C-alpha cells in the first residue's frame, strides 16, 4: 500500500508558467518531506524539503507547501524552464526513522 | 558538495554470476542506502547501513546482500544474478539525524545500469 502517492504520472507546462506537482500521504507520523529531481541516467538530486512544523518553504524558484490536515504537499516551480523537465519524486520520513518512503514520481515536461 | 561515487555506470553480467556493485561517499556519512529503480515502481530500498558492519533489510532484500567494512564504502552483492535483477541501482548516503537540527537529505550517486543476460 502506497503511503506516499503522486497521482499524476506526468505533467506538461509551458515555459514561463507555474508548474504544480502534488503529493498525498497517509501516515500521520510523517514529519519531514523532501522533493527530488531526477534526469534520465542520473541519480536523484535533492531539491527542497519541509518539516512538519512549517507550512511553506521557499528556495529560489521552488516553493513547497504542506497542508497537514489534508495530508497533502505540493511543489511549485515559478517560472518553469525547459531545464526543469525531469521526473520529480516526493519522499517522506517519520521521526528518527532513517528510511525514506517514496512516491512513484511525476514526469514534468516544460515546453519552450 | 557531497560526492557519492558508484563504480560502474553500465554493467552486463550473466545469469548465475556473483555481482558486486560498489559505492563510495566522501562526506563521512553514517548512513548508506542501496535502491533499485524500475519503470512504474519508483525507488525501492534493498538494504541500508547506519554504521560500519551494521546493515538492515529494506523492502526488497531477497537475492541481495551487502557489506560495509569501512565507513565510506557500501557494497551491494547479487549472490546469483537473475534476469529479474536487471535494473538501475542507486546508492545514497546521509548524515545521522540530530534532533533540533535541520534534517539532512539523502545524496545519490549517478546509478549503475545493470543488465543480466
Backbone of each chain as ProteinMPNN parsed JSONL, in Angstrom:
{"seq_chain_A": "XXXXXXXXXXXXXXXXXXXXXXXXXXXXXXXXXXXXXXXXXXXXXXXXXXXXXXXXXXXXXXXXXXXXXXXXXXXXXXXXXXXXXXXXXXXXXXXXXXXXXXXXXXXXXXXX", "coords_chain_A": {"N_chain_A": [[0.84, -1.184, 0.0], [0.651, 2.111, -0.985], [2.135, 4.608, 0.815], [2.914, 7.124, 0.232], [1.772, 9.114, -2.254], [1.842, 10.027, -5.622], [-0.254, 11.214, -7.682], [-0.396, 12.04, -10.302], [1.052, 10.86, -13.107], [2.331, 12.257, -15.103], [3.046, 15.585, -16.318], [2.529, 18.499, -18.2], [3.795, 21.638, -19.117], [3.873, 25.073, -20.093], [6.775, 26.972, -20.903], [7.829, 29.454, -18.607], [5.433, 29.523, -17.257], [3.641, 28.472, -14.24], [4.539, 25.474, -12.59], [2.916, 22.887, -10.924], [3.328, 20.376, -8.715], [1.966, 17.576, -7.174], [1.485, 15.799, -4.061], [0.359, 13.255, -1.973], [-0.122, 11.864, 1.293], [-0.448, 9.145, 3.637], [0.308, 8.427, 6.188], [0.176, 9.688, 9.327], [2.296, 10.05, 10.987], [4.46, 10.935, 9.601], [6.961, 13.414, 9.439], [8.712, 14.878, 8.026], [9.476, 16.035, 4.849], [10.468, 15.615, 1.471], [11.574, 16.784, -1.739], [12.765, 15.491, -4.762], [14.635, 15.722, -7.789], [14.974, 14.087, -10.889], [16.983, 13.359, -13.601], [17.113, 11.478, -16.689], [19.177, 8.568, -16.616], [20.707, 9.512, -14.518], [21.396, 9.944, -10.986], [18.894, 10.697, -8.425], [18.459, 14.13, -7.473], [18.606, 16.129, -4.642], [16.139, 18.558, -3.941], [14.38, 20.325, -2.404], [13.119, 20.671, 0.937], [10.76, 20.136, 3.655], [9.81, 20.629, 6.986], [7.437, 19.255, 9.305], [6.65, 21.202, 11.077], [6.402, 23.478, 9.753], [4.577, 25.314, 7.184], [5.297, 26.132, 4.747], [8.041, 26.369, 2.526], [10.682, 27.986, 0.922], [12.836, 28.222, -1.91], [14.479, 29.989, -4.003], [13.234, 29.578, -7.208], [11.617, 27.544, -6.403], [9.042, 26.346, -4.356], [7.708, 24.742, -1.573], [4.675, 23.588, -0.288], [2.898, 22.65, 2.6], [0.145, 20.927, 3.762], [-1.04, 19.835, 6.518], [-3.413, 18.919, 7.65], [-4.842, 18.018, 5.483], [-3.119, 16.135, 4.649], [-1.306, 16.602, 2.523], [1.048, 17.711, 0.146], [2.672, 20.123, -1.943], [4.678, 21.039, -4.739], [5.821, 23.975, -6.091], [6.907, 25.465, -9.039], [8.216, 28.32, -10.234], [9.351, 30.848, -12.408], [8.602, 28.229, -14.757], [11.13, 26.371, -16.465], [12.702, 25.064, -19.455], [14.824, 23.366, -18.689], [13.894, 22.329, -16.354], [12.549, 20.083, -16.927], [12.02, 16.855, -16.023], [11.891, 13.92, -13.905], [10.042, 14.108, -10.95], [10.292, 13.326, -7.601], [8.518, 12.732, -4.641], [9.132, 12.397, -1.182], [9.002, 10.979, 2.125], [9.46, 10.995, 5.711], [9.346, 9.439, 8.943], [9.7, 10.541, 12.198], [12.61, 9.432, 13.887], [13.285, 7.59, 12.031], [15.452, 6.257, 9.645], [14.856, 5.591, 7.096], [13.456, 6.587, 3.967], [10.229, 7.09, 2.615], [8.97, 6.675, -0.539], [7.291, 8.359, -3.243], [5.917, 7.463, -6.498], [6.721, 9.136, -8.476], [6.514, 11.996, -10.709], [6.474, 12.886, -14.028], [7.704, 15.72, -15.433], [7.247, 17.908, -18.101], [8.512, 20.681, -19.614], [7.63, 22.914, -21.931], [9.105, 24.758, -24.594]], "CA_chain_A": [[0.0, 0.0, 0.0], [1.47, 3.309, -1.126], [1.937, 5.606, 1.86], [3.166, 8.414, -0.412], [1.172, 8.967, -3.576], [1.885, 11.097, -6.604], [-1.336, 10.695, -8.517], [-0.225, 12.407, -11.713], [2.31, 10.306, -13.629], [3.006, 13.212, -15.973], [2.527, 16.955, -16.333], [3.127, 19.296, -19.259], [3.616, 23.052, -18.796], [4.581, 25.996, -20.983], [7.881, 27.737, -20.33], [7.429, 30.715, -18.003], [4.258, 29.351, -16.411], [3.855, 27.772, -12.989], [4.348, 24.02, -12.508], [2.485, 22.456, -9.591], [3.385, 18.924, -8.563], [1.245, 17.232, -5.951], [1.868, 14.586, -3.338], [-0.503, 12.96, -0.83], [0.418, 10.818, 2.15], [-1.467, 8.558, 4.519], [0.829, 8.196, 7.529], [0.197, 10.944, 10.083], [3.561, 10.128, 11.717], [5.476, 11.588, 8.764], [7.224, 14.767, 9.927], [9.724, 15.52, 7.195], [9.125, 15.736, 3.468], [11.507, 16.066, 0.551], [11.376, 16.655, -3.179], [13.958, 15.221, -5.544], [14.505, 15.793, -9.238], [15.811, 13.052, -11.5], [17.142, 13.295, -15.046], [17.409, 10.113, -17.158], [20.555, 8.06, -16.495], [21.408, 10.137, -13.4], [20.747, 9.734, -9.702], [18.048, 11.807, -7.975], [19.12, 15.273, -6.849], [17.77, 16.782, -3.648], [15.667, 19.859, -4.393], [13.868, 21.14, -1.307], [12.445, 19.871, 1.964], [9.947, 20.884, 4.614], [9.491, 19.965, 8.237], [6.009, 19.348, 9.599], [6.358, 22.378, 11.905], [6.218, 24.61, 8.831], [3.621, 25.043, 6.119], [5.856, 26.634, 3.488], [9.482, 26.578, 2.453], [10.984, 28.556, -0.385], [14.239, 28.285, -2.317], [14.514, 30.482, -5.377], [12.007, 29.355, -7.986], [10.928, 26.373, -5.868], [8.345, 26.502, -3.081], [6.928, 23.575, -1.157], [3.591, 23.885, 0.638], [2.457, 21.475, 3.342], [-1.168, 21.018, 4.41], [-1.041, 18.627, 7.362], [-4.779, 18.42, 7.88], [-5.228, 17.297, 4.271], [-2.022, 15.212, 4.332], [-1.02, 16.945, 1.141], [2.058, 18.731, -0.107], [2.824, 20.456, -3.36], [5.894, 21.742, -5.16], [5.549, 24.978, -7.11], [8.091, 25.951, -9.755], [7.838, 29.553, -10.928], [8.72, 30.356, -13.632], [9.135, 26.952, -15.244], [12.123, 26.475, -17.53], [12.89, 23.761, -20.116], [15.753, 22.567, -17.896], [13.177, 21.705, -15.233], [11.954, 18.831, -17.416], [12.634, 15.752, -15.274], [10.945, 13.222, -13.022], [10.085, 14.646, -9.597], [9.869, 12.377, -6.574], [8.183, 13.168, -3.298], [9.519, 11.383, -0.194], [8.625, 11.354, 3.491], [10.103, 10.244, 6.779], [8.662, 9.556, 10.235], [10.534, 10.58, 13.393], [14.029, 9.129, 13.73], [13.473, 6.544, 11.033], [16.412, 6.671, 8.622], [14.321, 5.26, 5.786], [12.508, 7.468, 3.31], [9.146, 6.462, 1.867], [8.981, 7.408, -1.8], [6.235, 8.278, -4.234], [6.345, 6.844, -7.757], [7.269, 10.156, -9.357], [5.742, 12.691, -11.735], [7.346, 13.351, -15.11], [7.362, 17.086, -15.839], [7.785, 18.385, -19.38], [8.338, 22.127, -19.781], [7.741, 23.135, -23.374], [9.537, 26.128, -24.939]], "C_chain_A": [[0.884, 1.247, 0.0], [1.15, 4.302, -0.01], [2.168, 7.011, 1.326], [2.715, 8.278, -1.863], [1.353, 10.222, -4.417], [0.93, 10.661, -7.706], [-1.225, 11.062, -9.985], [1.094, 11.849, -12.213], [3.067, 11.307, -14.484], [2.291, 14.551, -15.952], [3.265, 17.706, -17.43], [2.78, 20.765, -19.034], [4.38, 23.892, -19.821], [5.683, 26.732, -20.228], [7.373, 29.075, -19.8], [6.215, 30.618, -17.098], [4.633, 28.624, -15.12], [3.655, 26.267, -13.173], [3.954, 23.691, -11.078], [2.467, 20.938, -9.558], [2.828, 18.566, -7.187], [1.664, 15.892, -5.37], [0.921, 14.431, -2.15], [0.115, 11.842, 0.006], [-0.655, 10.345, 3.121], [-1.0, 8.422, 5.961], [0.967, 9.512, 8.293], [1.478, 11.096, 10.919], [4.678, 10.773, 10.885], [5.691, 13.02, 9.252], [8.276, 15.499, 9.106], [9.49, 15.054, 5.763], [10.175, 16.342, 2.538], [11.02, 15.939, -0.88], [12.74, 16.453, -3.838], [13.612, 15.356, -7.012], [15.446, 14.757, -9.846], [15.779, 13.193, -13.02], [17.425, 11.847, -15.435], [18.89, 9.783, -16.994], [21.377, 8.808, -15.443], [20.696, 9.767, -12.106], [19.861, 10.903, -9.336], [18.883, 12.893, -7.288], [18.15, 15.919, -5.87], [17.425, 18.202, -4.086], [15.307, 20.757, -3.216], [13.164, 20.239, -0.317], [11.595, 20.774, 2.842], [9.694, 20.016, 5.835], [8.01, 20.177, 8.542], [5.65, 20.52, 10.504], [6.152, 23.621, 11.044], [5.107, 24.281, 7.839], [4.12, 25.528, 4.763], [7.364, 26.725, 3.61], [9.832, 26.971, 1.024], [12.483, 28.517, -0.657], [14.273, 28.692, -3.786], [13.192, 30.291, -6.083], [11.139, 28.243, -7.414], [10.326, 26.672, -4.491], [7.583, 25.223, -2.791], [5.92, 24.035, -0.108], [3.149, 22.588, 1.292], [1.122, 21.772, 4.02], [-1.355, 19.743, 5.224], [-2.445, 18.066, 7.549], [-5.271, 17.617, 6.685], [-4.227, 16.217, 3.904], [-1.612, 15.376, 2.861], [0.137, 17.929, 1.089], [2.178, 18.953, -1.602], [4.135, 21.214, -3.563], [5.51, 22.693, -6.285], [6.872, 25.432, -7.724], [7.648, 27.161, -10.58], [9.076, 30.42, -11.172], [9.348, 29.043, -14.075], [10.08, 27.194, -16.414], [12.29, 25.109, -18.183], [13.828, 22.827, -19.356], [15.117, 21.922, -16.682], [12.525, 20.387, -15.651], [12.711, 17.648, -16.822], [11.514, 14.986, -14.574], [11.14, 13.758, -11.603], [9.509, 13.623, -8.621], [9.601, 13.103, -5.263], [8.578, 12.041, -2.346], [9.186, 11.897, 1.2], [9.312, 10.459, 4.498], [9.346, 10.477, 8.079], [9.673, 9.524, 11.361], [11.994, 10.325, 13.098], [14.31, 8.038, 12.708], [14.406, 7.023, 9.924], [15.865, 6.452, 7.214], [13.411, 6.364, 5.278], [11.465, 6.616, 2.604], [8.91, 7.313, 0.628], [7.663, 7.284, -2.555], [6.804, 7.704, -5.524], [6.854, 7.857, -8.781], [6.255, 10.743, -10.312], [6.723, 13.223, -12.774], [6.867, 14.71, -15.598], [8.037, 17.41, -17.167], [7.478, 19.878, -19.481], [8.646, 22.456, -21.243], [8.118, 24.574, -23.691], [8.421, 26.896, -25.647]], "O_chain_A": [[1.746, 1.417, 0.863], [0.021, 4.78, 0.093], [1.676, 7.983, 1.899], [3.216, 7.432, -2.604], [1.055, 11.333, -3.977], [1.274, 9.839, -8.556], [-1.891, 10.458, -10.827], [2.155, 12.311, -11.793], [4.292, 11.236, -14.592], [1.109, 14.648, -15.621], [4.48, 17.569, -17.576], [1.623, 21.106, -18.789], [5.408, 23.465, -20.346], [5.529, 27.068, -19.054], [6.583, 29.751, -20.46], [5.976, 31.499, -16.273], [5.779, 28.216, -14.929], [2.709, 25.84, -13.835], [4.583, 24.161, -10.131], [1.7, 20.295, -10.274], [3.178, 19.177, -6.177], [2.124, 14.992, -6.073], [0.708, 15.386, -1.402], [0.801, 10.971, -0.529], [-1.631, 11.045, 3.389], [-1.826, 8.314, 6.868], [1.791, 10.355, 7.935], [1.715, 12.158, 11.494], [5.73, 11.117, 11.425], [4.727, 13.759, 9.457], [8.682, 16.609, 9.452], [9.329, 13.864, 5.492], [10.696, 17.43, 2.784], [10.172, 15.105, -1.196], [13.717, 17.134, -3.525], [12.474, 15.141, -7.43], [16.569, 14.572, -9.379], [14.719, 13.154, -13.645], [17.918, 11.07, -14.617], [19.75, 10.637, -17.213], [22.607, 8.751, -15.467], [19.545, 9.333, -12.12], [20.04, 11.998, -9.87], [19.874, 12.607, -6.617], [17.01, 16.221, -6.222], [18.288, 18.953, -4.539], [15.879, 21.835, -3.058], [12.669, 19.171, -0.678], [11.691, 22.0, 2.786], [9.403, 18.825, 5.724], [7.406, 21.152, 8.095], [4.469, 20.811, 10.687], [5.774, 24.681, 11.544], [4.738, 23.119, 7.67], [3.444, 25.354, 3.749], [7.898, 27.105, 4.652], [9.351, 26.379, 0.057], [13.296, 28.748, 0.238], [14.12, 27.866, -4.685], [12.154, 30.772, -5.627], [10.029, 28.023, -7.897], [10.999, 27.177, -3.593], [6.896, 24.687, -3.66], [6.256, 24.763, 0.825], [3.036, 21.555, 0.633], [0.992, 22.749, 4.758], [-1.77, 18.709, 4.7], [-2.625, 16.85, 7.599], [-6.023, 16.655, 6.841], [-4.449, 15.462, 2.957], [-1.582, 14.421, 2.085], [0.204, 18.865, 1.886], [1.835, 18.091, -2.411], [4.617, 21.923, -2.68], [4.948, 22.28, -7.299], [7.829, 25.74, -7.013], [6.828, 27.049, -11.491], [9.798, 30.707, -10.218], [10.517, 28.786, -13.786], [9.871, 28.086, -17.237], [12.045, 24.09, -17.538], [13.636, 21.611, -19.381], [15.725, 21.062, -16.045], [12.006, 19.658, -14.806], [13.899, 17.464, -17.088], [10.344, 15.362, -14.647], [12.267, 13.85, -11.116], [8.396, 13.126, -8.795], [10.366, 13.972, -4.844], [8.384, 10.866, -2.659], [9.099, 13.104, 1.424], [9.695, 9.328, 4.198], [8.78, 11.546, 8.303], [10.436, 8.564, 11.47], [12.564, 10.917, 12.18], [15.455, 7.614, 12.544], [14.176, 8.076, 9.33], [16.348, 7.052, 6.254], [12.688, 6.997, 6.048], [11.776, 5.554, 2.065], [8.678, 8.518, 0.726], [7.004, 6.245, -2.515], [8.01, 7.484, -5.639], [7.361, 7.473, -9.835], [5.274, 10.098, -10.682], [7.681, 13.92, -12.441], [5.757, 14.836, -16.114], [9.24, 17.211, -17.334], [6.316, 20.283, -19.439], [9.772, 22.294, -21.713], [7.536, 25.508, -23.138], [8.604, 28.058, -26.009]]}, "seq_chain_B": "XXXXXXXXXXXXXXXXXXXXXXXXXXXXXXXXXXXXXXXXXXXXXXXXXXXXXXXXXXXXXXXXXXXXXXXXXXXXXXXXXXXXXXXXXXXXXXXXXXXXXXXXXXXXXXXXXXXXX", "coords_chain_B": {"N_chain_B": [[30.612, 20.007, -1.54], [28.596, 17.08, -1.451], [29.827, 13.929, -2.434], [28.923, 11.086, -4.045], [29.985, 8.129, -5.256], [29.551, 5.722, -7.673], [30.814, 2.639, -8.769], [30.527, 1.667, -11.404], [28.932, 2.786, -14.4], [27.518, 1.389, -16.294], [26.775, -2.061, -16.586], [27.144, -5.406, -17.589], [26.129, -8.626, -17.018], [26.068, -12.231, -16.568], [23.458, -14.65, -16.1], [23.391, -16.245, -12.96], [25.909, -15.46, -12.183], [28.028, -14.017, -9.642], [27.647, -10.811, -8.502], [29.113, -7.677, -7.916], [28.425, -4.503, -6.709], [29.759, -1.367, -6.21], [30.028, 1.372, -3.914], [31.024, 4.581, -2.957], [31.364, 7.175, -0.593], [32.212, 10.577, 0.185], [31.779, 12.16, 2.388], [31.869, 11.449, 5.029], [29.548, 10.277, 5.991], [27.19, 8.623, 8.109], [25.107, 6.963, 7.35], [24.162, 4.745, 4.757], [22.69, 3.684, 1.661], [21.082, 1.328, -0.508], [19.237, 1.297, -3.442], [16.861, 0.158, -5.905], [15.694, 1.127, -9.086], [12.879, 0.889, -11.044], [10.858, 1.085, -14.006], [7.75, 2.643, -13.414], [7.675, 1.733, -10.814], [9.002, 3.298, -9.013], [11.428, 4.218, -6.482], [12.888, 1.625, -4.791], [13.834, 0.35, -1.673], [16.625, -1.613, -0.964], [18.68, -2.489, 0.864], [20.05, -0.996, 3.841], [22.528, 0.808, 5.743], [23.637, 1.876, 8.894], [25.955, 2.175, 10.172], [29.411, 1.173, 10.362], [29.826, -2.202, 9.52], [27.208, -2.668, 10.209], [23.905, -3.49, 9.175], [20.682, -3.265, 7.635], [17.68, -4.769, 6.518], [15.891, -3.667, 3.681], [12.996, -2.992, 1.764], [12.983, -4.886, -0.276], [14.928, -7.183, 0.009], [15.537, -9.741, -0.898], [17.636, -12.012, -2.549], [19.805, -10.405, -2.532], [22.78, -9.166, -0.895], [24.771, -7.242, 1.449], [27.718, -5.311, 2.205], [29.622, -3.62, 4.593], [32.483, -2.624, 5.362], [34.115, -0.482, 5.74], [33.62, 2.938, 6.667], [33.162, 4.69, 4.527], [32.449, 3.145, 2.363], [30.108, 1.109, 0.689], [28.873, -1.903, -0.261], [26.957, -3.655, -2.652], [25.746, -6.882, -3.19], [24.947, -9.275, -5.542], [24.026, -12.387, -5.145], [23.575, -14.631, -6.821], [23.093, -13.867, -9.859], [20.034, -12.968, -11.482], [17.703, -12.709, -14.23], [15.589, -11.056, -13.51], [16.744, -9.195, -11.942], [17.767, -7.25, -13.45], [18.19, -3.858, -13.73], [18.142, -0.348, -12.688], [20.49, 0.619, -10.391], [20.818, 2.402, -7.42], [22.838, 4.222, -5.23], [22.95, 5.792, -2.047], [23.74, 8.315, 0.443], [23.643, 9.618, 3.802], [23.783, 11.945, 6.573], [23.735, 11.35, 10.118], [20.653, 11.716, 11.859], [19.92, 14.563, 13.771], [18.358, 15.729, 16.538], [16.543, 18.743, 16.536], [18.116, 19.949, 14.714], [18.209, 21.103, 11.399], [16.999, 18.831, 9.061], [18.802, 16.223, 7.313], [19.191, 15.511, 3.938], [19.116, 12.582, 1.786], [21.849, 11.814, -0.324], [22.578, 11.092, -3.659], [24.334, 8.763, -5.814], [25.245, 8.486, -9.33], [24.144, 6.202, -10.328], [23.978, 2.73, -11.384], [23.495, 1.042, -14.267], [22.406, -2.037, -14.599], [22.525, -4.988, -16.434], [21.295, -8.21, -16.749], [21.991, -11.073, -18.437]], "CA_chain_B": [[29.496, 19.216, -2.053], [28.655, 15.642, -1.206], [30.099, 13.139, -3.626], [28.667, 9.651, -3.93], [30.512, 7.567, -6.495], [29.277, 4.308, -7.942], [31.989, 2.194, -9.515], [30.261, 1.469, -12.83], [27.677, 3.358, -14.903], [26.827, 0.314, -17.006], [27.37, -3.364, -16.3], [26.409, -6.524, -18.179], [26.557, -9.881, -16.402], [25.298, -13.408, -16.971], [22.66, -15.345, -15.084], [24.146, -17.128, -12.078], [27.152, -14.841, -11.728], [28.03, -13.199, -8.429], [27.891, -9.453, -8.979], [29.428, -6.702, -6.87], [28.28, -3.086, -7.023], [30.477, -0.626, -5.175], [29.623, 2.759, -3.711], [31.909, 5.284, -2.03], [30.982, 8.569, -0.325], [33.367, 11.314, 0.711], [31.338, 13.153, 3.373], [31.87, 10.878, 6.377], [28.165, 9.995, 6.381], [26.986, 7.371, 8.83], [24.072, 6.139, 6.723], [24.259, 4.491, 3.324], [21.489, 3.006, 1.189], [21.004, 0.815, -1.871], [17.911, 1.236, -4.027], [16.738, -0.108, -7.321], [14.609, 1.885, -9.703], [12.293, 0.249, -12.206], [9.754, 1.895, -14.545], [6.448, 2.482, -12.778], [7.777, 1.239, -9.432], [9.693, 4.27, -8.187], [12.659, 3.773, -5.834], [12.638, 0.616, -3.765], [15.002, 0.182, -0.82], [17.081, -3.005, -0.877], [19.356, -2.581, 2.157], [20.75, 0.192, 4.274], [23.51, 0.611, 6.816], [23.762, 3.094, 9.677], [27.276, 2.196, 10.792], [30.286, 0.126, 9.847], [29.451, -3.589, 9.834], [25.783, -2.775, 10.525], [23.047, -3.471, 7.998], [19.279, -3.582, 7.867], [16.948, -5.059, 5.295], [14.891, -2.717, 3.213], [11.711, -3.567, 1.341], [13.152, -5.992, -1.235], [16.292, -7.68, 0.184], [15.733, -11.116, -1.384], [18.564, -12.161, -3.663], [20.892, -9.44, -2.36], [23.409, -8.973, 0.399], [25.564, -6.019, 1.462], [28.911, -5.33, 3.038], [30.143, -2.29, 4.929], [33.692, -2.83, 6.168], [34.638, 0.85, 6.035], [32.529, 3.905, 6.733], [32.906, 5.372, 3.265], [32.174, 2.208, 1.276], [28.957, 0.221, 0.897], [28.822, -2.773, -1.433], [25.763, -4.48, -2.875], [26.157, -8.147, -3.797], [23.926, -10.163, -6.079], [24.66, -13.685, -4.87], [23.473, -15.42, -8.053], [22.286, -12.918, -10.629], [18.935, -13.475, -12.3], [17.267, -11.691, -15.198], [14.688, -10.084, -12.874], [17.549, -8.201, -11.234], [18.121, -6.197, -14.399], [17.579, -2.655, -13.176], [19.032, 0.755, -12.338], [20.797, 0.558, -8.961], [21.21, 3.711, -6.914], [23.407, 4.277, -3.891], [22.769, 7.099, -1.419], [24.267, 8.434, 1.803], [23.139, 10.755, 4.57], [24.348, 12.021, 7.907], [22.822, 10.912, 11.178], [19.68, 12.713, 12.259], [20.174, 15.201, 15.049], [17.157, 16.464, 16.964], [16.67, 20.193, 16.63], [18.911, 20.441, 13.588], [17.538, 20.899, 10.112], [17.251, 17.463, 8.639], [19.772, 16.001, 6.255], [18.637, 14.651, 2.892], [19.981, 11.569, 1.202], [22.532, 12.25, -1.536], [22.661, 9.921, -4.526], [25.258, 8.615, -6.92], [24.633, 8.559, -10.661], [23.464, 4.967, -10.656], [24.565, 1.681, -12.224], [22.504, 0.333, -15.089], [22.841, -3.434, -14.625], [21.769, -5.908, -17.3], [21.619, -9.618, -16.525], [21.599, -11.8, -19.651]], "C_chain_B": [[29.698, 17.737, -1.761], [28.926, 14.914, -2.505], [29.866, 11.675, -3.304], [29.037, 9.049, -5.273], [30.19, 6.086, -6.587], [30.282, 3.827, -8.98], [31.736, 2.055, -11.017], [28.967, 2.177, -13.215], [26.832, 2.287, -15.585], [27.561, -0.996, -16.749], [26.496, -4.429, -16.934], [26.989, -7.807, -17.593], [25.643, -11.01, -16.867], [24.548, -14.001, -15.783], [23.545, -16.288, -14.278], [25.453, -16.543, -11.573], [26.953, -14.144, -10.389], [28.473, -11.805, -8.846], [28.115, -8.527, -7.794], [29.214, -5.287, -7.413], [28.863, -2.29, -5.859], [30.017, 0.823, -5.123], [30.535, 3.38, -2.662], [31.395, 6.707, -1.854], [32.106, 9.269, 0.429], [32.995, 12.308, 1.813], [31.247, 12.598, 4.791], [30.451, 10.621, 6.895], [28.051, 8.656, 7.076], [26.087, 6.407, 8.045], [24.318, 5.975, 5.23], [23.136, 3.547, 2.907], [21.737, 2.443, -0.208], [19.541, 0.705, -2.277], [18.008, 0.612, -5.418], [15.55, 0.682, -7.844], [14.167, 1.179, -10.964], [11.109, 1.077, -12.683], [8.428, 1.589, -13.862], [6.483, 2.033, -11.33], [8.526, 2.191, -8.507], [11.006, 3.719, -7.654], [12.296, 2.78, -4.735], [13.924, 0.322, -3.012], [15.361, -1.292, -0.686], [17.69, -3.263, 0.51], [19.848, -1.194, 2.542], [21.637, -0.121, 5.465], [23.654, 1.931, 7.564], [25.095, 3.169, 10.417], [28.111, 1.1, 10.156], [29.856, -1.232, 10.405], [27.981, -3.748, 10.251], [24.981, -2.725, 9.233], [21.624, -3.789, 8.42], [18.608, -3.825, 6.537], [15.996, -3.923, 4.972], [13.625, -3.45, 2.824], [11.852, -4.776, 0.43], [14.557, -6.584, -1.132], [16.581, -9.043, -0.468], [16.647, -11.14, -2.601], [19.77, -11.237, -3.587], [21.528, -9.594, -0.986], [24.264, -7.711, 0.298], [26.765, -6.209, 2.379], [29.329, -3.9, 3.305], [31.291, -2.475, 5.924], [34.34, -1.514, 6.556], [33.501, 1.853, 5.925], [32.183, 4.48, 5.371], [32.416, 4.447, 2.15], [31.028, 1.256, 1.632], [28.767, -0.586, -0.374], [27.513, -3.542, -1.468], [26.189, -5.718, -3.643], [24.926, -8.896, -4.27], [24.538, -11.556, -6.028], [24.668, -14.581, -6.094], [22.516, -14.668, -8.97], [21.2, -13.616, -11.443], [18.41, -12.337, -13.178], [16.339, -10.659, -14.552], [15.429, -9.077, -11.985], [18.145, -7.165, -12.188], [17.403, -4.925, -13.985], [18.615, -1.542, -13.103], [19.23, 0.693, -10.82], [21.371, 1.894, -8.509], [21.706, 3.588, -5.482], [23.197, 5.684, -3.341], [23.431, 7.11, -0.049], [23.638, 9.646, 2.472], [23.804, 10.768, 5.932], [23.281, 11.646, 8.936], [21.916, 12.056, 11.589], [20.027, 13.257, 13.626], [18.956, 16.032, 15.402], [17.436, 17.944, 17.065], [17.495, 20.791, 15.511], [18.145, 20.156, 12.31], [17.962, 19.562, 9.514], [18.212, 17.376, 7.467], [19.196, 15.077, 5.197], [19.61, 13.541, 2.523], [20.569, 12.131, -0.1], [22.843, 11.014, -2.371], [23.859, 9.961, -5.462], [24.504, 8.636, -8.241], [23.983, 7.263, -11.102], [24.303, 4.011, -11.489], [23.434, 1.001, -12.962], [23.026, -1.088, -15.278], [21.92, -4.259, -15.504], [22.245, -7.32, -17.032], [21.084, -10.412, -17.722], [21.435, -13.295, -19.387]], "O_chain_B": [[30.812, 17.217, -1.817], [28.344, 15.226, -3.543], [30.507, 11.098, -2.426], [28.471, 9.412, -6.304], [30.516, 5.304, -5.694], [30.565, 4.527, -9.953], [32.637, 2.301, -11.818], [28.006, 2.172, -12.445], [25.606, 2.273, -15.474], [28.79, -1.042, -16.7], [25.269, -4.379, -16.839], [28.195, -8.042, -17.663], [24.596, -10.78, -17.473], [24.956, -13.867, -14.629], [24.347, -17.035, -14.839], [26.046, -17.073, -10.633], [25.844, -13.733, -10.048], [29.526, -11.629, -9.459], [27.396, -8.588, -6.796], [29.762, -4.926, -8.454], [28.517, -2.502, -4.697], [29.666, 1.42, -6.14], [30.79, 2.787, -1.614], [31.034, 7.37, -2.826], [32.846, 8.654, 1.197], [33.784, 13.193, 2.144], [30.62, 13.206, 5.658], [30.191, 10.735, 8.093], [28.708, 7.683, 6.704], [26.285, 5.193, 8.076], [24.64, 6.935, 4.529], [22.685, 2.716, 3.696], [22.502, 3.008, -0.99], [18.72, 0.115, -1.575], [19.08, 0.547, -6.02], [14.549, 0.879, -7.155], [14.976, 0.902, -11.85], [10.426, 1.706, -11.875], [8.031, 0.43, -13.742], [5.44, 1.957, -10.68], [8.666, 1.903, -7.318], [11.63, 2.864, -8.282], [11.486, 3.079, -3.857], [14.969, 0.077, -3.614], [14.517, -2.119, -0.341], [17.25, -4.159, 1.23], [20.04, -0.328, 1.688], [21.514, -1.166, 6.104], [23.779, 2.986, 6.943], [25.34, 4.098, 11.186], [27.583, 0.207, 9.493], [29.565, -1.379, 11.592], [27.559, -4.848, 10.608], [25.337, -2.001, 8.303], [21.384, -4.477, 9.412], [18.923, -3.171, 5.543], [15.389, -3.312, 5.851], [13.228, -4.416, 3.476], [10.946, -5.607, 0.361], [15.319, -6.5, -2.095], [17.739, -9.446, -0.575], [16.456, -10.387, -3.556], [20.646, -11.268, -4.451], [20.905, -10.082, -0.043], [24.463, -7.173, -0.791], [26.819, -7.125, 3.199], [29.388, -3.07, 2.398], [31.099, -2.481, 7.14], [35.03, -1.428, 7.572], [32.541, 1.644, 5.183], [31.01, 4.732, 5.093], [32.007, 4.928, 1.093], [30.986, 0.683, 2.72], [28.527, -0.024, -1.443], [27.026, -4.017, -0.442], [26.912, -5.619, -4.634], [23.986, -9.125, -3.508], [25.461, -11.864, -6.782], [25.676, -15.229, -6.375], [21.297, -14.809, -8.873], [21.407, -14.69, -12.009], [18.645, -11.16, -12.901], [16.3, -9.51, -14.991], [14.81, -8.219, -11.356], [18.931, -6.31, -11.778], [16.176, -4.894, -13.895], [19.791, -1.741, -13.404], [18.263, 0.713, -10.059], [22.283, 2.442, -9.129], [21.083, 2.942, -4.64], [23.261, 6.66, -4.089], [23.657, 6.059, 0.552], [23.165, 10.57, 1.811], [24.322, 9.753, 6.398], [22.086, 11.634, 8.642], [22.34, 13.209, 11.663], [20.385, 12.506, 14.532], [18.568, 16.931, 14.656], [18.455, 18.353, 17.62], [17.567, 22.012, 15.375], [17.516, 19.109, 12.16], [19.146, 19.226, 9.477], [18.403, 18.341, 6.727], [18.755, 13.973, 5.516], [20.78, 13.567, 2.907], [19.893, 12.819, -0.864], [23.317, 10.006, -1.845], [24.336, 11.027, -5.85], [23.282, 8.784, -8.27], [23.334, 7.224, -12.148], [25.216, 4.423, -12.204], [22.522, 0.448, -12.347], [23.975, -1.313, -16.029], [20.7, -4.237, -15.346], [23.442, -7.603, -17.078], [19.882, -10.422, -17.986], [21.109, -14.051, -20.302]]}, "name": "protein", "num_of_chains": 2, "seq": "XXXXXXXXXXXXXXXXXXXXXXXXXXXXXXXXXXXXXXXXXXXXXXXXXXXXXXXXXXXXXXXXXXXXXXXXXXXXXXXXXXXXXXXXXXXXXXXXXXXXXXXXXXXXXXXXXXXXXXXXXXXXXXXXXXXXXXXXXXXXXXXXXXXXXXXXXXXXXXXXXXXXXXXXXXXXXXXXXXXXXXXXXXXXXXXXXXXXXXXXXXXXXXXXXXXXXXXXXXXXXXXXXXXXX"}
